[in-house]
């Protein structure tokens, strides 16, 4: 059980990191156009986008390992652990405000995750 929770937490961290890097990368992109400059500067030379892709690949590899070695009905709900990490990232890095109702929802989800992983 502890191994499954460890894997789920690392997978959730990778998921949150991937999506956060993608948000930063998309903010750095110029306005879309069908031009070489857009694809060169916005896609091919956007290192934050590349890091997001690396995190996504690592997350997928870990996901495949998890679904092959643990029951799907336990593994899939544990992906919602990423909500907790997303809350902290949104506050710390993106300076967003999180309301108390959202915290209550996240802790209810976490309680469900621990019941499912049991």
Residue pairs with C-beta under 8 A, 6 or more apart in sequence:
1 117
1 118
4 66
4 70
4 74
4 75
4 78
4 117
5 78
5 117
7 62
7 65
7 66
7 70
8 66
8 75
8 78
8 79
8 81
8 113
8 117
9 81
10 62
11 59
11 62
11 63
11 66
11 78
11 79
11 81
12 78
12 79
12 81
12 82
12 84
12 85
13 82
13 85
14 55
14 58
14 59
14 62
15 59
15 79
15 82
15 85
16 82
16 85
16 86
16 89
17 55
18 52
18 55
18 56
18 59
19 52
19 86
20 86
20 89
20 93
20 94
21 48
21 49
21 51
21 52
21 55
22 49
22 52
23 94
24 48
25 46
25 48
25 49
25 52
28 42
28 46
28 48
29 38
29 41
29 42
29 43
29 46
30 37
30 38
30 41
30 42
31 38
32 38
32 42
43 49
66 75
67 75
67 76
73 116
74 116
74 117
77 112
77 113
77 116
78 113
78 116
78 117
80 109
80 112
80 113
81 110
81 113
83 105
83 106
83 109
84 106
84 109
84 110
87 98
87 102
87 103
87 106
90 96
90 98
91 97
91 98
